[in-house]
Amino acid sequence: MNTPASDSVVVKRLGTYPQEAREKLLCIRAWVFELANADTSIGKIDESLKWGEPAWRPKSGVGTTIRADWKEKTPDQVMVFFDCKTDLIDRTRSLLSADLTCEGNRAIVLPLASALPEAALKTALGWALTYHRDRKATRA
C-alpha cells in the first residue's frame, strides 16, 4: 500500500506555496495515492520533484509521470501536467471538457477560486497512472 511520506521533498515544496494552492495540490497528491492503492497493477508511487515541480510516477512502469504545480506568474490557478508525447490531454479535452480546461498538449488548468472537479480529475489522473498498461492492452 502506498503511504505518502509527510516529510517528502514534495510536501516541503508545497509548504512554500500560498494556502489555497497548497491545499489543492495536497488534494491532487492524495488522489494520486488513492488511485494507486485502488489498482494493484499501478504499484508503488515514486514521488519527487521534476524540474522543481511535484511529480508522481508508478515505479512499475504501467503509467506516465504526473506533475502538478502553482506558479507565481499565474497565481490564481494550479496546473496538472502530463507528458506531451501522450494523448492524455487530447483525451481529457475530448471526453472531460465539460469539467476540465486544458492548455496546449500537456496541462489541465484548475482555478483556485473553484472546487476541484473530483470525478473528472480522478479520471484523468487514473488514465495517466495506467497509460502504458492501457496502450499495450489496446494494441493486443
Secondary structure, DSSP 8 states (H G I E B T S, - for coil): -----TTSHHHHHHTTS-HHHHHHHHHHHHHHHHHHHH-TTT--EEEEEETTEEEEEETTSSS--EEEEEETTEEEEEEEEE-TTSSHHHHHHHHHTTT-EEETTTEEEEETTS---HHHHHHHHHHHHTHHHHHHHHH-
